[in-house]
């Protein structure tokens, strides 16, 4: 068997098992998406506040940029060479002030943050303890580090503490790593308990708030702000690619750690910087997002309504955020249910291994503030017709 035959065999096996990935040619139209000749309400987007389709907001931004007369094209360089446009510093100052932190660092993406920070700050005499369900980007970052690595049972603080009791004395530093809102189950971590454990065992706490910033807390600063534990979190990572409808990511941290990452974080050092127009747009949205609590309240209301409606209809679901899984535990049923919902005007995609473990196959509904109460009613009706 030659090399190409091996790859073709792998692709064939993926297709036969229903796990072959492919790009979809879609057309976006506000809160709707057009695919295969169908116009469907988009229930698979992380555009939590519905800002990516807000034409008025975009026009206001473009008018501001035109008046400023600033060209916002590509930087053509890393931030350590000529790519450190002043827009970065403006945004980082605003982020640090909003979070009451010494510093903030803007990065190219959430993936870059998660594959870069932990390898930079940890070494062979350190231990990383990560929640079992942290995002794949965090797992990739851990694999790139030279630290030892263990995973504690999902949201199980007894499991975490047991590992610390057994291992803490053997390592110089320990990093506890979690998401605040978990991307597949939509549940929240126990931040209060994590902070308590962090203090007890002299550990560092790393919290990925990708699915919380913009959505949680009165001003949309995330779960750490909501729980008032920001000063106890050593690395708070957020993304601009979801609720902020932009591009890039950021980390809230101390001045010392910012300087350290600038010198040691490879994805930062060796990546071309984000275009100024992207950074300016993020700053523009950040200035307004604190006042969008009506969108956050609406999103919370429709999320609770859908989750409760699914449970009442007999479907298995979980979580407490705008990410709402319908857990089906079967590949074929996931695909059939997804196709059925698409035929009824709802763009919902199946999530299958390896994104979730075997037996965890599901539909992942991701609500946005652009979804209406009527949309929720119609969706629940369609689910009930398909049946459990």
N, C-alpha and C positions, 0 to 999 in steps of 0.2 A: 504494500500500500504506500503510494507516494504521499508527500506532505499535504498537497491540496485535497487528496482523498480523505485524509484524516480529518481535516477541518470540515469537509462536506458531510462526513459521517456524524460529527458532533452536531452540526446544524440540523441534520435530518432527525437525529434523536431528540433534539430540543423541540422540533416541530411536532413529532409524533407524541411527545409527552405534554404538548400544549404549553410549552414554556419558551417558545421562540419569540424574541423581541424584535420589533421593527418600528421604523418611523411612520407616523401617520401624517398624511398631507391634510392639514386642517386649515380652516379660515376662521379667524376670530371676528366676532361682530358683537361688541359690548360684552354682556354676560352670556351670550350665546356662542356656539361653535358650530361650524358647518363641516361635516365629514361624510364622505360617501353619499353625497346628495341629500343628506338630512340636516336640518337645522335643529339643534338641541340646546337646552339649558346646560351650561357647563358646571358640572358638579365634581370635577376632578382637578380644579385649580387651587393653588395656594394664594390666590389673590384675595386674601381674607377680608379686606375692607372695600373691595371692588374699585380700587383706584386705577388699575391699568386701563379701564375703559372709560375713565372720567375725562371726557374731551374738554370740558370747561377748565379743569385743573391744568391740563396739558397746554391749552392755549394761553392761560395766564402765565405759565412758566416760560413759554416761548416768547411771549411779548416782553417779559422781563429780561430774558437773555438778549433779545434784539436791541432793547434800549441800552443795555450795558455795553453792547458792541464787543462782546468777548467771544472769540472763536473757540468752540468746545470740541474740536476733533481729537484724534488719538494722541497719546503722550509719546509713543514711539520709543519708550525707554522704561526701565525700572525706576522706582522711586529713589533709589540710591544713586542713580546717574542724573538724568535730566527730567525724569517723569514726576517729580514731586511738585505738582501744580499747587498754587496757593489755595485752591478749592479744597484740597485735602485738609489743610490746617484749619480752615474755617469750620468744616464739618466736625473734625475731631474735637475742637474746642467746644462746640455746641453739645456734642455727645457727652464729653466729660462733665460739663456743667449740669446737664440734665440728670445724669446719674450720680452726681456728687462724688466723682472720682478724680484721682490725680490726673489720669490720662485715658485716652482712647486711641485705638489704632485701626485705621480703615484698611481692609484687605480686598483682594480681587474677588473672592467668593467664599461661601461657607465651607466648601470642600477644601480650599486652600487653608483656611483657618484650622480646620480639624486635622489635616495631614501635616501641618507645620508647627503648631504650638507645642504639642506634647513631645514630639521628637526633639525640639529645641531645648525644652526646659528639664527634661528627664535624662537620667543616665543609667548605666548598668547596675548601680547600687541602689536604684530606686524601684518602687512598685507602683503600678497603675491598677486601680480597682474600678472597673466600669460596670454599670448596669447591664444586665443581659440583653436588653433591647435597645441599646444606643445605636445611633445611625451608622451605616456602613462607612461613612467618611471618618468617623471616630475610630472605628476598628482598623481602617487603613493607616491612620495616624499612629495608633498604638503599635502596629506591625513595623512601622518605619523607625520607631524608637528603639533604644537599646535597653529599656527598662524591662523588668519582669511584669507579667500581666496576668490578672485573674478577673473573672466576671462573677459578680454576685447576682443572686436571683432577683428577677425584676421587682423593683420597689420593695424589696424585702430587707428592712433595716437590720433584722436579726442576722441574716446571712452576711451582710456587710460587716457588722460588728464582730461576728465570729471570725471572719477572715483577718480583721485588724488585730484582734486579741492574739491570734496565732502567729501573725507575720510581722507586726509593726516593728518589733525589736530587731528584726533582721535587715532593715533597710534604712538608708539615710533619710529619704523623703518618700512620702506616699501621696499619690494624687487620686482623689475620688472624682469620678467622671460620670455625669448624668445629663440627660435632656430634661428640660423643665416640662415641656409638653411632648410626649412621645409620638413620633410621626406616623406610626401604623395603628396603635391602639387608641390614641387621642386622650390618654390619661395623664395625670400630673404627678411629678415626683413629690416626695415628702421633704420639702426644703427645710422646714424647721428641724426635723430630726437629723437631716444631713449636716446641718450647721452644728448641731449639738455633738454629733459624732466627730466631725472635723476638728472641733475644739478639743474634745477628749483625747484624741489620738495625735494631735499636732500634725494634721494633714493639710494638703492644699485641696481646694474645691474648684472644680471646673464644671460650669453649667452651660450647656448649649440651649439657647433660647430662640432658636430659629423659628419655631412655630408659636412663639408667645409674644415677641416684640410687635408692637402695633395693635395687638389684640387684647392682652391682659393688662390690668391696672387702669385707673382712671385716665391716665395720660398715655397709655399704650406702651409703657416702658418694659413690660414683661412681668414674669412671676417673681423674680428676685425683688423687684421694686414693690410689687403688691404685698409681699411677705416682709418687707423692710429688712432684708438681710444682705443688701448689696455690699456693705462693708466687710462681710464675712466671706464673700465669694472672691477668690483670687483671679479667676478668669471667667468673665461672663461674655459669651459669644452670641452675637445676633446677626441676622442676615437682612439685607435690603431687597432680596429677590422674591420675597413673599408679600407680606402685608404692605411693604413700602413700594411695591410695584416698580422696583428699580433693579440695580445690579450691584453686587459686592457684598461685603460683610464687615463686621467690626468686632473688636474685643475691648471690654472695659477692664482696666488693669492699673497697676501702680506705675509710677514714672520709671522706677528701676527695671521692671519687667518689660516695659515698652522699649527702653534702650537695649535690653538684652535681646529681645526678639529682632530688632532692627539689625543686630549684629549676627544672630545665629539662626534665624528662621529662613530656611532655604526657599520655600515657595514665595516669600516676600522679597527676598534678595534677588531672585532670578526670574521674576515675572514682570512683564510689561505692565505698567500702572493702568488703572481704569481711565477712560477718557474723561476730561474735565466736565463734559456735558452730563455724563452719568452721575458724577459726584455732585454737581450743581443741582441736578434734579432731585437727588436724594436729600440734599440740604433743604431744598424748597418744600418737599413733602414732609420732612421732619419738623419744619416750622409750623405745619398745619395739622399734623396728625394728633397732637395732644388735644385739639379741640374737636375731634371726631368721635366723641364718646357716644353720640346717638347711633353711629354705625356699630360700635362695639356692643352696645346694649341690644340692638336689633339682631346682631349675629348670635349673641348668647341666647336670646329668646327662641330664634328659629332652630338653633342647635339642640336646645333642650326639648323643644316640641318634636323634632324629628326623632331623636333618640328614644324618647318616651313612647312615641307612636310606633316605632319599630318593635320595641319590647312588648307593647300591648298586642301587636299583631303576631307575636310568637317568634320573632327573629332574634338571633343571638347578636348582641352588640356590647360595647363597653365604652369607657372613657367619660370625660366631662368637658370636652372642648368642642371646637368646630370641626374636628376630625372625627368622623363617625363611621366605624367599620360595620359591615354586615358580614359576620363570620360564617362561612359556609362549609369549610373543611373538605372541599372537593373541587378539583380543578375544572372538571367538565361542567359542574353546576355553576361555577363562577362565570365561565364563558357564556353559558346559555342565559344566565340572569342578566349579564352585561348586555348581550345582544338584544334581549327583550326590552330592557330599559331604554336602550338607544332607539329601538323601534317606536317607543312611546314618547320620544323627545327628551331623554335625559342622558347626557354624556357621562357615564360612570364606567370606570375601567376595572378589570379584575386584577388583583394582586396575588401573585403566586410565588412559589419557591424559585430562586433563593432569596427573594426580597423578604418573604416570611418563611418560617419553618414549615416543613411538610405537615399537613394537618391544620395549618393556620390560614389556608386559602380564604380570601375574602374579597368583597367589594369595598373600596375605600371612598367614602363620600367626604368631600372637602367643601364645606359651605363658605360662601362669601356674603358680604353685606348687600350684594346686588340681588341675591335670591329673595323672592317675595314669599309672604305667607301662603299665597295661592299656589306657588311652585311646590311648597312643602306638602300641601294638601294633595295635589295631583300626584306627587311622587309617592306618597304613602298609599294612595289608591292603587297605583301601578304595582307596587310591591305586594300588596294584599292579593291582587289578581294573579300574580305569578305564584304566590304561595310559598310556604316555608319548606 
